[in-house]
Amino acid sequence: MSPRIRGLASGTALLLAAACGRPEEARTAGGVYAMTPVDHAVAAAPAIQANPGSTDSILAAHGLTRARFDALMYEVAVDSALARAYTEAIR
């Protein structure tokens, strides 16, 4: 395996490990992981963009209302770290 391929494979493995892992502080009292604003936005926004006519049902499936989704997207947009994480996640 060439050094370039090996480097890409290692980098990909590290990214996947980081994406799959959750820090301990992200856990809720019941041991279930809490979704971050970016998690919620990434879960709903692409589906809404792909099928805008089903916005209400997509939001309902994600436990969101239009008002909560708007507030969520605003929260992500005004925080540069969250905005960067969102942008990377939807690529």
ChimeraX attribute file (.defattr): number of C-alpha atoms within 10 A of each C-alpha:
attribute: neighborCount
match mode: 1-to-1
recipient: residues
	/A:1	6
	/A:2	7
	/A:3	8
	/A:4	9
	/A:5	10
	/A:6	11
	/A:7	12
	/A:8	12
	/A:9	12
	/A:10	12
	/A:11	12
	/A:12	12
	/A:13	12
	/A:14	12
	/A:15	12
	/A:16	11
	/A:17	11
	/A:18	11
	/A:19	10
	/A:20	8
	/A:21	9
	/A:22	12
	/A:23	8
	/A:24	9
	/A:25	8
	/A:26	13
	/A:27	13
	/A:28	11
	/A:29	8
	/A:30	6
	/A:31	9
	/A:32	9
	/A:33	14
	/A:34	13
	/A:35	12
	/A:36	13
	/A:37	17
	/A:38	19
	/A:39	13
	/A:40	18
	/A:41	21
	/A:42	18
	/A:43	16
	/A:44	19
	/A:45	18
	/A:46	12
	/A:47	14
	/A:48	16
	/A:49	11
	/A:50	10
	/A:51	11
	/A:52	12
	/A:53	10
	/A:54	12
	/A:55	18
	/A:56	14
	/A:57	13
	/A:58	19
	/A:59	20
	/A:60	12
	/A:61	11
	/A:62	14
	/A:63	12
	/A:64	17
	/A:65	16
	/A:66	12
	/A:67	9
	/A:68	12
	/A:69	19
	/A:70	13
	/A:71	13
	/A:72	17
	/A:73	20
	/A:74	12
	/A:75	16
	/A:76	21
	/A:77	14
	/A:78	10
	/A:79	11
	/A:80	11
	/A:81	11
	/A:82	17
	/A:83	17
	/A:84	13
	/A:85	15
	/A:86	20
	/A:87	13
	/A:88	10
	/A:89	14
	/A:90	11
	/A:91	5
